[in-house]
């Protein structure tokens, strides 16, 4: 077993290395902004297809309205921003990469109902992102795998206080391990041409981390694998989505 590809065992990844990885991808951006965070460098058309498939499937489930307030954690270049604010409401995207946020701000400059902040997920509170009002929607797309267990616990405990006590919805889209926890620790990726670190947890592990949200009144409304087989090109992991609601 390679020391950079670890099955079953719990191991922390270096979050500074992860931050540098995203800074590098943002600074070496291509014309296809989706590829910066969706990683289909050798098959860029797959990122476009996956993005469209996900949004077509999920959008009707998000219960958007003109008064919705969206908190998008791990927003990257603002992949969800336009689709959400075109339906009305207010949007606040947060990411730990300054370079990704710079791209997002440039893409959505002049939109009075759009804000972006640079911050690690586990540090997010209403005060830290300079917000007074809570949010109706929380979008978390591909974030958990870059957080160690302690940071993930802290993030979910804090972000819960950013959401409406009644009438809030959480959308989680996360690559999850099919059989057992998989940690990539400075693993060389030929596709990305870079060392890459991530933690792919099992479905049961992820649900364990969601227990505090369930205890606070959230119920799981949807919990399914996201892509059909022809859109999944990984053997050990697959994208899953979970929607929680608190009414």
Order of alpha helices (4+ residues) and beta strands (2+ residues): beta-alpha-alpha-alpha-beta-alpha-beta-alpha-beta-beta-alpha-beta-beta-beta-alpha-alpha-beta-beta
